[in-house]
Amino acid sequence: MSEDGALHAEKYYRTVTEEYAATRPAFRGRHLVALARVTASEYGYPSAGYVEAQKLLKV
């Protein structure tokens, strides 16, 4: 995982997918907005130790 929080974002996607299906249509947009915010906040932050692991693995 090259980006910090990537696992959290994947788990949250699954949660939103399940909640979206269970929520009344009038409130479904809220889940999509929340998912978009989480996705945007996770982008661009390298994971701790990622660069070091690449060097050690010579990748």
N, CA, C and O atoms as CSV, one atom per row, in Angstrom:
chain,resi,resn,atom,element,x,y,z
A,1,MET,N,N,0.848,-1.164,0.000
A,1,MET,CA,C,0.000,0.000,0.000
A,1,MET,C,C,0.897,1.231,0.000
A,1,MET,O,O,1.586,1.509,0.982
A,2,SER,N,N,0.883,1.944,-1.074
A,2,SER,CA,C,1.774,3.099,-1.180
A,2,SER,C,C,1.220,4.342,-0.507
A,2,SER,O,O,1.980,5.250,-0.171
A,3,GLU,N,N,-0.069,4.398,-0.308
A,3,GLU,CA,C,-0.666,5.591,0.281
A,3,GLU,C,C,-1.181,5.301,1.677
A,3,GLU,O,O,-1.811,4.270,1.915
A,4,ASP,N,N,-0.912,6.204,2.589
A,4,ASP,CA,C,-1.361,6.062,3.964
A,4,ASP,C,C,-2.882,6.107,4.001
A,4,ASP,O,O,-3.495,6.959,3.358
A,5,GLY,N,N,-3.476,5.221,4.728
A,5,GLY,CA,C,-4.923,5.209,4.854
A,5,GLY,C,C,-5.645,4.433,3.772
A,5,GLY,O,O,-6.876,4.403,3.761
A,6,ALA,N,N,-4.925,3.811,2.871
A,6,ALA,CA,C,-5.563,3.097,1.776
A,6,ALA,C,C,-6.447,1.959,2.282
A,6,ALA,O,O,-7.535,1.738,1.750
A,7,LEU,N,N,-5.997,1.247,3.287
A,7,LEU,CA,C,-6.821,0.159,3.822
A,7,LEU,C,C,-8.093,0.700,4.468
A,7,LEU,O,O,-9.167,0.114,4.334
A,8,HIS,N,N,-7.958,1.819,5.166
A,8,HIS,CA,C,-9.133,2.441,5.776
A,8,HIS,C,C,-10.130,2.836,4.695
A,8,HIS,O,O,-11.331,2.611,4.848
A,9,ALA,N,N,-9.650,3.416,3.615
A,9,ALA,CA,C,-10.536,3.845,2.533
A,9,ALA,C,C,-11.253,2.651,1.900
A,9,ALA,O,O,-12.434,2.748,1.564
A,10,GLU,N,N,-10.556,1.534,1.737
A,10,GLU,CA,C,-11.188,0.347,1.163
A,10,GLU,C,C,-12.273,-0.203,2.087
A,10,GLU,O,O,-13.345,-0.598,1.629
A,11,LYS,N,N,-11.989,-0.226,3.382
A,11,LYS,CA,C,-12.976,-0.690,4.358
A,11,LYS,C,C,-14.183,0.246,4.366
A,11,LYS,O,O,-15.328,-0.205,4.417
A,12,TYR,N,N,-13.923,1.533,4.314
A,12,TYR,CA,C,-15.018,2.502,4.332
A,12,TYR,C,C,-15.884,2.360,3.071
A,12,TYR,O,O,-17.105,2.495,3.140
A,13,TYR,N,N,-15.254,2.088,1.923
A,13,TYR,CA,C,-16.017,1.871,0.692
A,13,TYR,C,C,-17.008,0.726,0.879
A,13,TYR,O,O,-18.170,0.826,0.485
A,14,ARG,N,N,-16.546,-0.337,1.471
A,14,ARG,CA,C,-17.433,-1.492,1.711
A,14,ARG,C,C,-18.586,-1.106,2.636
A,14,ARG,O,O,-19.734,-1.477,2.394
A,15,THR,N,N,-18.277,-0.364,3.691
A,15,THR,CA,C,-19.298,0.084,4.632
A,15,THR,C,C,-20.326,0.964,3.926
A,15,THR,O,O,-21.530,0.787,4.112
A,16,VAL,N,N,-19.855,1.906,3.120
A,16,VAL,CA,C,-20.769,2.808,2.416
A,16,VAL,C,C,-21.647,2.029,1.447
A,16,VAL,O,O,-22.838,2.314,1.325
A,17,THR,N,N,-21.078,1.061,0.765
A,17,THR,CA,C,-21.855,0.248,-0.171
A,17,THR,C,C,-23.001,-0.459,0.542
A,17,THR,O,O,-24.125,-0.491,0.043
A,18,GLU,N,N,-22.715,-1.020,1.699
A,18,GLU,CA,C,-23.751,-1.723,2.470
A,18,GLU,C,C,-24.786,-0.747,3.031
A,18,GLU,O,O,-25.988,-1.006,2.974
A,19,GLU,N,N,-24.314,0.368,3.568
A,19,GLU,CA,C,-25.235,1.350,4.152
A,19,GLU,C,C,-26.096,2.017,3.076
A,19,GLU,O,O,-27.274,2.295,3.300
A,20,TYR,N,N,-25.505,2.269,1.919
A,20,TYR,CA,C,-26.246,2.882,0.813
A,20,TYR,C,C,-27.450,2.017,0.449
A,20,TYR,O,O,-28.552,2.524,0.239
A,21,ALA,N,N,-27.229,0.731,0.377
A,21,ALA,CA,C,-28.310,-0.195,0.011
A,21,ALA,C,C,-29.404,-0.246,1.079
A,21,ALA,O,O,-30.569,-0.496,0.767
A,22,ALA,N,N,-29.031,-0.010,2.328
A,22,ALA,CA,C,-29.991,-0.119,3.429
A,22,ALA,C,C,-30.678,1.204,3.774
A,22,ALA,O,O,-31.648,1.218,4.532
A,23,THR,N,N,-30.188,2.301,3.229
A,23,THR,CA,C,-30.703,3.621,3.576
A,23,THR,C,C,-31.850,4.027,2.654
A,23,THR,O,O,-31.909,3.629,1.491
A,24,ARG,N,N,-32.748,4.822,3.202
A,24,ARG,CA,C,-33.842,5.359,2.374
A,24,ARG,C,C,-33.260,6.227,1.268
A,24,ARG,O,O,-32.242,6.888,1.476
A,25,PRO,N,N,-33.883,6.238,0.105
A,25,PRO,CA,C,-33.365,7.009,-1.035
A,25,PRO,C,C,-33.080,8.482,-0.723
A,25,PRO,O,O,-32.138,9.052,-1.273
A,26,ALA,N,N,-33.863,9.093,0.134
A,26,ALA,CA,C,-33.673,10.505,0.445
A,26,ALA,C,C,-32.332,10.786,1.129
A,26,ALA,O,O,-31.846,11.916,1.079
A,27,PHE,N,N,-31.736,9.799,1.755
A,27,PHE,CA,C,-30.503,10.000,2.508
A,27,PHE,C,C,-29.279,9.346,1.864
A,27,PHE,O,O,-28.184,9.417,2.423
A,28,ARG,N,N,-29.436,8.729,0.736
A,28,ARG,CA,C,-28.317,8.024,0.104
A,28,ARG,C,C,-27.202,8.948,-0.344
A,28,ARG,O,O,-26.033,8.564,-0.325
A,29,GLY,N,N,-27.544,10.142,-0.742
A,29,GLY,CA,C,-26.537,11.104,-1.190
A,29,GLY,C,C,-25.515,11.413,-0.113
A,29,GLY,O,O,-24.352,11.677,-0.417
A,30,ARG,N,N,-25.938,11.381,1.149
A,30,ARG,CA,C,-25.021,11.648,2.258
A,30,ARG,C,C,-23.886,10.630,2.303
A,30,ARG,O,O,-22.745,10.980,2.605
A,31,HIS,N,N,-24.197,9.389,2.008
A,31,HIS,CA,C,-23.165,8.345,2.011
A,31,HIS,C,C,-22.168,8.584,0.882
A,31,HIS,O,O,-20.967,8.380,1.061
A,32,LEU,N,N,-22.650,9.008,-0.263
A,32,LEU,CA,C,-21.757,9.261,-1.393
A,32,LEU,C,C,-20.837,10.444,-1.121
A,32,LEU,O,O,-19.657,10.410,-1.472
A,33,VAL,N,N,-21.375,11.491,-0.496
A,33,VAL,CA,C,-20.560,12.650,-0.153
A,33,VAL,C,C,-19.484,12.256,0.858
A,33,VAL,O,O,-18.328,12.657,0.722
A,34,ALA,N,N,-19.858,11.479,1.861
A,34,ALA,CA,C,-18.895,11.040,2.871
A,34,ALA,C,C,-17.801,10.189,2.236
A,34,ALA,O,O,-16.627,10.339,2.576
A,35,LEU,N,N,-18.168,9.303,1.325
A,35,LEU,CA,C,-17.178,8.464,0.653
A,35,LEU,C,C,-16.220,9.319,-0.168
A,35,LEU,O,O,-15.014,9.068,-0.174
A,36,ALA,N,N,-16.745,10.320,-0.856
A,36,ALA,CA,C,-15.897,11.209,-1.650
A,36,ALA,C,C,-14.911,11.961,-0.761
A,36,ALA,O,O,-13.751,12.136,-1.134
A,37,ARG,N,N,-15.356,12.403,0.400
A,37,ARG,CA,C,-14.482,13.123,1.317
A,37,ARG,C,C,-13.372,12.223,1.852
A,37,ARG,O,O,-12.219,12.648,1.930
A,38,VAL,N,N,-13.698,11.000,2.217
A,38,VAL,CA,C,-12.690,10.069,2.725
A,38,VAL,C,C,-11.686,9.742,1.628
A,38,VAL,O,O,-10.480,9.720,1.872
A,39,THR,N,N,-12.177,9.489,0.434
A,39,THR,CA,C,-11.289,9.162,-0.685
A,39,THR,C,C,-10.322,10.308,-0.955
A,39,THR,O,O,-9.126,10.081,-1.142
A,40,ALA,N,N,-10.827,11.523,-0.976
A,40,ALA,CA,C,-9.979,12.689,-1.233
A,40,ALA,C,C,-8.957,12.889,-0.125
A,40,ALA,O,O,-7.819,13.270,-0.401
A,41,SER,N,N,-9.338,12.640,1.114
A,41,SER,CA,C,-8.418,12.868,2.229
A,41,SER,C,C,-7.304,11.825,2.293
A,41,SER,O,O,-6.264,12.082,2.899
A,42,GLU,N,N,-7.495,10.669,1.690
A,42,GLU,CA,C,-6.498,9.603,1.734
A,42,GLU,C,C,-5.462,9.731,0.623
A,42,GLU,O,O,-4.416,9.087,0.690
A,43,TYR,N,N,-5.723,10.535,-0.383
A,43,TYR,CA,C,-4.860,10.615,-1.560
A,43,TYR,C,C,-3.592,11.425,-1.275
A,43,TYR,O,O,-3.654,12.504,-0.687
A,44,GLY,N,N,-2.463,10.901,-1.691
A,44,GLY,CA,C,-1.234,11.673,-1.729
A,44,GLY,C,C,-0.359,11.655,-0.496
A,44,GLY,O,O,0.631,12.385,-0.452
A,45,TYR,N,N,-0.670,10.874,0.486
A,45,TYR,CA,C,0.166,10.790,1.681
A,45,TYR,C,C,0.884,9.448,1.692
A,45,TYR,O,O,0.263,8.411,1.926
A,46,PRO,N,N,2.179,9.460,1.442
A,46,PRO,CA,C,2.918,8.192,1.409
A,46,PRO,C,C,2.845,7.452,2.751
A,46,PRO,O,O,2.891,8.070,3.815
A,47,SER,N,N,2.736,6.163,2.685
A,47,SER,CA,C,2.708,5.344,3.894
A,47,SER,C,C,4.061,5.383,4.586
A,47,SER,O,O,5.114,5.440,3.951
A,48,ALA,N,N,3.994,5.350,5.890
A,48,ALA,CA,C,5.233,5.324,6.670
A,48,ALA,C,C,6.014,4.049,6.341
A,48,ALA,O,O,5.460,2.950,6.372
A,49,GLY,N,N,7.280,4.201,6.032
A,49,GLY,CA,C,8.125,3.049,5.750
A,49,GLY,C,C,8.045,2.524,4.329
A,49,GLY,O,O,8.765,1.586,3.987
A,50,TYR,N,N,7.203,3.091,3.500
A,50,TYR,CA,C,7.034,2.588,2.136
A,50,TYR,C,C,8.318,2.733,1.316
A,50,TYR,O,O,8.747,1.787,0.656
A,51,VAL,N,N,8.923,3.912,1.361
A,51,VAL,CA,C,10.143,4.161,0.594
A,51,VAL,C,C,11.273,3.265,1.107
A,51,VAL,O,O,12.040,2.708,0.321
A,52,GLU,N,N,11.366,3.133,2.427
A,52,GLU,CA,C,12.397,2.274,3.003
A,52,GLU,C,C,12.203,0.818,2.566
A,52,GLU,O,O,13.174,0.135,2.240
A,53,ALA,N,N,10.965,0.348,2.558
A,53,ALA,CA,C,10.683,-1.022,2.132
A,53,ALA,C,C,11.066,-1.224,0.668
A,53,ALA,O,O,11.606,-2.269,0.307
A,54,GLN,N,N,10.790,-0.236,-0.168
A,54,GLN,CA,C,11.171,-0.334,-1.579
A,54,GLN,C,C,12.689,-0.479,-1.719
A,54,GLN,O,O,13.169,-1.288,-2.513
A,55,LYS,N,N,13.427,0.295,-0.957
A,55,LYS,CA,C,14.892,0.238,-1.028
A,55,LYS,C,C,15.399,-1.121,-0.556
A,55,LYS,O,O,16.288,-1.710,-1.173
A,56,LEU,N,N,14.829,-1.613,0.539
A,56,LEU,CA,C,15.269,-2.908,1.062
A,56,LEU,C,C,14.941,-4.051,0.101
A,56,LEU,O,O,15.704,-5.010,-0.014
A,57,LEU,N,N,13.817,-3.943,-0.577
A,57,LEU,CA,C,13.402,-4.985,-1.532
A,57,LEU,C,C,13.965,-4.772,-2.927
A,57,LEU,O,O,13.815,-5.612,-3.815
A,58,LYS,N,N,14.621,-3.620,-3.100
A,58,LYS,CA,C,15.181,-3.237,-4.395
A,58,LYS,C,C,14.117,-3.240,-5.497
A,58,LYS,O,O,14.299,-3.789,-6.584
A,59,VAL,N,N,13.007,-2.600,-5.157
A,59,VAL,CA,C,11.875,-2.492,-6.092
A,59,VAL,C,C,11.839,-1.095,-6.656
A,59,VAL,O,O,10.967,-0.779,-7.466
